[in-house]
Amino acid sequence: EVGVPGAPVGRLVARWPQVFGQGIETRLRPNCRFLLDQVGVRRDRLWRVLWSAPNLLSFSVSRKLQPTLDYLTRDLAIPQEWIGPLVEDFPHVLKYSLDANIRPKVAAMQRVLRVPARRVAEEVLRCPRLLSLSLERRIA
């Protein structure tokens, strides 16, 4: 229905069996629709996103995924059309906690680089894996 090929679904289940605990109508379908329609993940890339970060299917859209998308587009001013490619390249960005991970790292990068949030956003777009670095050992 959302463009995930049949055969790899078995591999996804083997990799992340918790998918069976996710409701089709409450998590799987809404999260896939969110990734496609709101985030802008291309249908032919959805499988790669889910393979890389299968637990995206377990997060609440309203409590986790939408606030992260809003932060990226509003606070960091990343254009909406760039979010899909960002997530296709590094799906883990949607998994990170805003308060425990993304906001502190953006603040640290602003402090270390002495640049506004917009400049940090450019660096995140260039290398989204910056958000995976240890704040204590790599950024600060």
SERO-4910 file (N, C-alpha, C, O; in steps of 0.05 Angstrom, whole numbers):
BEGIN
 pado doro    nc1    nc2    nc3   cac1   cac2   cac3    cc1    cc2    cc3    oc1    oc2    oc3
  Glu    A     16    -24      0      0      0      0     17     25      0     10     45    -13
  Val    A     40     25     14     57     49     16     82     46     -1     99     63      0
  Gly    A     84     23    -15    107     20    -33    130      4    -23    152      5    -35
  Val    A    126    -10     -1    148    -27      9    145    -54     -5    124    -67     -2
  Pro    A    166    -63    -19    164    -89    -33    159   -112    -13    168   -111     10
  Gly    A    145   -132    -22    137   -155     -6    159   -170      7    159   -175     31
  Ala    A    179   -178     -9    200   -195      1    217   -182     23    222   -195     43
  Pro    A    224   -157     20    240   -144     42    225   -140     68    238   -136     89
  Val    A    199   -142     67    184   -139     92    192   -161    112    194   -156    136
  Gly    A    196   -185    102    205   -207    119    232   -201    132    237   -207    155
  Arg    A    250   -188    117    276   -180    128    273   -159    149    287   -158    169
  Leu    A    254   -140    144    249   -119    164    238   -132    190    247   -124    212
  Val    A    220   -151    188    209   -165    211    232   -179    226    233   -179    250
  Ala    A    249   -192    211    272   -206    224    290   -186    238    301   -193    259
  Arg    A    294   -163    226    311   -143    238    299   -129    262    312   -122    281
  Trp    A    272   -125    260    258   -110    281    231   -123    286    210   -113    277
  Pro    A    230   -145    301    206   -160    305    184   -144    320    161   -151    319
  Gln    A    191   -122    333    172   -106    347    151    -94    328    131    -83    337
  Val    A    156    -95    302    137    -85    283    110    -99    287     89    -87    281
  Phe    A    110   -124    297     85   -138    301     69   -126    324     45   -130    325
  Gly    A     82   -111    341     68    -98    363     56    -71    356     43    -58    373
  Gln    A     60    -63    332     50    -37    323     24    -40    308     22    -57    290
  Gly    A      4    -25    316    -22    -27    303    -21    -16    274     -8      4    269
  Ile    A    -34    -29    256    -34    -20    228    -47      7    226    -36     25    213
  Glu    A    -70     11    239    -85     36    236    -74     57    256    -77     81    250
  Thr    A    -62     49    278    -53     69    297    -24     77    294    -17     99    303
  Arg    A     -7     61    282     21     68    279     32     64    251     42     83    239
  Leu    A     30     40    240     43     34    215     33     52    192     49     65    179
  Arg    A      8     52    187     -3     68    165      1     98    170     11    112    152
  Pro    A     -6    108    194     -2    137    198     27    146    196     33    167    185
  Asn    A     45    129    206     74    137    206     84    136    177    100    154    169
  Cys    A     77    116    162     85    115    134     74    139    118     88    151    102
  Arg    A     48    145    123     36    168    110     50    194    117     55    211    101
  Phe    A     57    196    143     71    220    152     98    223    138    105    244    128
  Leu    A    113    201    137    139    202    123    136    210     94    152    225     84
  Leu    A    116    199     81    112    205     53    101    233     48    111    249     33
  Asp    A     79    240     63     64    264     57     75    289     71     75    310     59
  Gln    A     83    286     96     92    310    111    122    314    109    131    336    105
  Val    A    137    292    113    166    295    112    176    298     83    195    312     78
  Gly    A    163    284     65    171    286     37    189    264     28    203    267      8
  Val    A    190    242     42    205    219     34    193    208      8    168    205      6
  Arg    A    209    203    -12    199    192    -37    190    163    -33    203    148    -18
  Arg    A    169    156    -46    158    129    -43    179    107    -49    179     87    -35
  Asp    A    195    112    -69    216     92    -75    239     91    -56    256     73    -57
  Arg    A    240    110    -37    261    111    -17    250    103     11    266    101     30
  Leu    A    224    100     13    212     94     40    224     68     51    230     67     75
  Trp    A    227     48     34    238     23     44    266     27     57    272     16     78
  Arg    A    283     43     44    310     48     55    308     62     82    323     56    100
  Val    A    290     81     84    287     96    109    278     77    131    290     77    153
  Leu    A    259     60    125    249     41    145    269     19    152    271     10    174
  Trp    A    285     11    132    306     -9    137    327      3    156    337    -10    174
  Ser    A    334     28    151    355     41    167    345     48    195    360     47    215
  Ala    A    320     56    198    309     64    224    281     53    227    261     68    227
  Pro    A    278     27    230    251     14    231    234     24    255    210     24    253
  Asn    A    247     32    277    230     41    299    217     68    295    202     77    312
  Leu    A    222     81    272    205    104    265    176     96    263    158    113    267
  Leu    A    171     71    258    143     61    257    130     60    285    106     56    287
  Ser    A    146     62    306    135     60    333    129     87    346    116     88    367
  Phe    A    139    108    335    136    134    348    109    147    343     97    142    322
  Ser    A    100    162    362     75    178    358     81    200    338    100    215    341
  Val    A     63    203    319     67    225    300     63    252    314     80    270    311
  Ser    A     42    254    331     37    280    343     56    287    366     62    310    370
  Arg    A     66    267    380     83    273    403    113    272    397    129    284    412
  Lys    A    121    259    375    150    255    370    157    265    342    174    283    339
  Leu    A    145    254    321    154    260    294    147    288    285    163    302    274
  Gln    A    122    297    290    114    324    281    129    346    296    138    365    283
  Pro    A    133    344    322    150    364    335    178    366    325    190    388    323
  Thr    A    190    343    318    217    344    306    216    357    279    234    373    272
  Leu    A    197    350    263    194    363    236    190    393    240    202    409    225
  Asp    A    173    401    259    168    429    263    193    444    272    199    466    262
  Tyr    A    209    432    289    234    444    298    253    448    274    265    469    271
  Leu    A    256    428    257    273    430    234    265    451    215    281    466    205
  Thr    A    239    453    210    229    472    190    225    500    201    229    520    188
  Arg    A    216    502    227    211    528    238    236    540    252    245    562    245
  Asp    A    246    526    272    268    537    288    294    538    272    309    558    274
  Leu    A    300    517    257    325    517    242    320    529    214    340    533    199
  Ala    A    295    533    206    288    545    180    298    528    157    306    539    136
  Ile    A    298    502    160    305    485    137    280    484    119    259    477    129
  Pro    A    283    490     94    260    490     76    247    462     75    261    441     74
  Gln    A    221    461     75    205    436     76    214    417     54    216    393     58
  Glu    A    220    427     30    227    410      8    254    396     12    261    378     -2
  Trp    A    270    405     31    296    393     37    295    372     59    314    357     63
  Ile    A    272    371     73    270    353     95    269    324     85    282    306     97
  Gly    A    254    318     64    252    291     53    280    280     46    287    258     56
  Pro    A    295    294     30    322    284     24    340    282     49    356    263     50
  Leu    A    337    299     68    352    297     93    346    271    107    364    257    116
  Val    A    320    265    110    311    240    123    319    216    107    326    195    118
  Glu    A    317    218     81    325    195     64    355    189     68    363    166     68
  Asp    A    371    210     72    400    206     76    406    196    104    423    179    108
  Phe    A    392    207    124    398    201    152    371    200    168    365    219    181
  Pro    A    357    177    166    331    175    179    332    179    209    312    186    222
  His    A    355    174    221    357    175    250    351    203    261    346    206    285
  Val    A    353    223    244    347    250    254    319    252    266    315    268    284
  Leu    A    301    236    256    273    237    267    271    221    293    251    223    308
  Lys    A    291    205    299    290    188    323    301    203    348    293    197    370
  Tyr    A    318    222    343    331    236    366    311    253    382    293    265    370
  Ser    A    316    254    408    300    270    425    306    300    420    330    307    418
  Leu    A    285    316    418    290    345    415    304    357    439    324    371    436
  Asp    A    294    351    463    305    363    487    332    351    496    348    366    507
  Ala    A    335    326    492    360    313    502    382    311    481    405    305    488
  Asn    A    375    316    456    395    312    435    397    336    416    417    350    415
  Ile    A    376    341    401    378    360    379    382    388    388    401    402    379
  Arg    A    365    398    406    368    426    415    396    431    429    409    451    423
  Pro    A    404    413    447    430    418    459    453    417    439    472    433    441
  Lys    A    452    400    420    473    399    400    473    423    382    494    434    375
  Val    A    450    432    374    448    457    358    459    480    374    474    496    363
  Ala    A    452    482    399    462    504    416    492    502    419    506    523    418
  Ala    A    503    478    423    532    475    425    546    482    399    567    495    400
  Met    A    535    474    377    547    481    351    546    511    347    565    523    336
  Gln    A    525    524    355    523    553    353    545    566    370    558    585    361
  Arg    A    549    556    394    568    567    412    597    562    402    613    581    402
  Val    A    603    538    393    630    531    384    636    545    358    658    556    355
  Leu    A    617    545    340    622    557    313    617    587    313    625    601    294
  Arg    A    604    597    334    597    625    336    581    634    311    587    654    298
  Val    A    560    619    306    543    625    283    513    622    291    507    609    311
  Pro    A    495    635    276    467    632    282    456    604    275    469    589    261
  Ala    A    432    599    285    419    573    280    417    567    250    420    544    242
  Arg    A    413    587    234    411    583    205    436    570    194    435    553    177
  Arg    A    459    579    203    485    568    194    488    539    203    498    523    189
  Val    A    479    534    228    480    506    238    462    489    220    469    466    214
  Ala    A    439    499    213    421    484    195    434    477    169    431    455    159
  Glu    A    449    495    158    464    490    133    484    467    137    487    450    120
  Glu    A    497    467    160    516    446    166    502    419    170    512    398    161
  Val    A    479    420    183    464    395    187    454    384    160    454    360    156
  Leu    A    446    402    142    438    393    116    461    381    101    458    361     87
  Arg    A    485    393    103    508    383     90    517    356    102    525    338     87
  Cys    A    515    353    128    524    329    142    505    324    165    511    331    188
  Pro    A    482    311    160    463    306    182    474    289    204    463    289    226
  Arg    A    494    274    199    506    257    220    519    273    242    526    262    263
  Leu    A    522    299    238    531    316    260    514    313    285    524    315    307
  Leu    A    488    308    281    470    305    304    474    278    318    463    274    340
  Ser    A    490    261    307    496    235    320    521    236    337    527    218    352
  Leu    A    536    258    335    561    260    350    556    264    379    536    275    388
  Ser    A    575    255    395    574    259    424    577    288    430    597    301    422
  Leu    A    559    299    445    561    328    452    585    333    469    599    353    465
  Glu    A    591    316    488    614    320    506    641    316    493    660    331    497
  Arg    A    643    295    476    669    287    465    675    299    438    698    301    430
  Arg    A    654    306    422    660    314    395    652    343    388    663    355    370
  Ile    A    632    354    402    623    381    395    632    402    414    644    422    405
  Ala    A    627    399    439    633    420    459    662    424    465    669    441    481
***
